Amino acid sequence: MTEDLLTFLLVCLSTAFVCTAIKEDEDARLALGTLRLLGVMVGGILGFAVLVQVVTLVAAHA
Amino acid sequence: MNDGPTVATPSEDSVPLVDPAEALRARGKSPELAGLLAWLVPGVGHLYAGALVKGAGGVVLVLGLFLWGLYLSGGEAVWLDQERGHQYAFLAQIGAGAPALLGLAYSHEKLPGAEPVYVHLTEKERAAPPYAAGHPDRDAGLLFTMIAGLLNMLLVHDALSGVPGAYARRLEERRRRERLDALRTQLEAERAASSEAGATGEGEAS
């Protein structure tokens, strides 16, 4: 479980870093942009997962 | 006449907009070599070009992701053999350069002194569907090496372009400012012309 979580974070962080690195050159903006994109990715994926769980739960009890 | 705040920012204007590849050449470094190094080992091209934070990030994150994928798959994520792997995945993995080639050599028993795990499997284990018979993380390892390879292709392109960073955005901002300035000048000229024409008309009428 911990390994899966770390792997998930590593994939998201690598993607966020590369996608930000190609359009920023100042270190501070690169770090902030990476963190912002990481937040969007992690939040979006987790949000979508929660949504799927809720819809599945509602559908199972309907 | 509009005397409102101007769009231009002195700090942006003071930065000379030189093509990033040309700027890299002016520093005695080759964008082509940077691209080659970036492909060979993720992040190294950027380190060569002087982008230390990007380079370090590339080494730690992209190379780290590729190596993590290799670890998860027991070193057998890179294959050109359809029976054991997915040869089309190699098209993505090869973006990671030397680590992908080393992984390929390892999987195909071409790496001196290293034997892949499957060499020690029984005939029955070998005959089983590769991903079901192997450890369950093989799929994940395959996927992560592919993602790392694809991400590194972006870094290679970035290094080949001379590590442009925010160059495109600055260029666009400067062009927008120039367009605005041109429009403002044109508007002022039209206003001046119309007020002049109005003054002439009043003079003739009186």
HADDOCK unambig.tbl for C-alpha pairs under 7 A between the chains (distance, minus, plus):
assign (segid A and resid 10 and name CA) (segid B and resid 65 and name CA) 6.91 0.50 0.50
assign (segid A and resid 11 and name CA) (segid B and resid 65 and name CA) 6.92 0.50 0.50
assign (segid A and resid 14 and name CA) (segid B and resid 61 and name CA) 5.13 0.50 0.50
assign (segid A and resid 14 and name CA) (segid B and resid 62 and name CA) 5.97 0.50 0.50
assign (segid A and resid 15 and name CA) (segid B and resid 151 and name CA) 6.90 0.50 0.50
assign (segid A and resid 18 and name CA) (segid B and resid 151 and name CA) 6.62 0.50 0.50
assign (segid A and resid 18 and name CA) (segid B and resid 155 and name CA) 6.97 0.50 0.50
assign (segid A and resid 21 and name CA) (segid B and resid 54 and name CA) 6.48 0.50 0.50
assign (segid A and resid 21 and name CA) (segid B and resid 165 and name CA) 6.98 0.50 0.50
assign (segid A and resid 22 and name CA) (segid B and resid 158 and name CA) 6.06 0.50 0.50
assign (segid A and resid 22 and name CA) (segid B and resid 165 and name CA) 5.66 0.50 0.50
assign (segid A and resid 23 and name CA) (segid B and resid 165 and name CA) 4.55 0.50 0.50
assign (segid A and resid 23 and name CA) (segid B and resid 166 and name CA) 5.07 0.50 0.50
assign (segid A and resid 24 and name CA) (segid B and resid 165 and name CA) 4.29 0.50 0.50
assign (segid A and resid 24 and name CA) (segid B and resid 166 and name CA) 4.79 0.50 0.50
assign (segid A and resid 25 and name CA) (segid B and resid 165 and name CA) 4.37 0.50 0.50
assign (segid A and resid 25 and name CA) (segid B and resid 166 and name CA) 5.86 0.50 0.50
assign (segid A and resid 27 and name CA) (segid B and resid 53 and name CA) 6.84 0.50 0.50
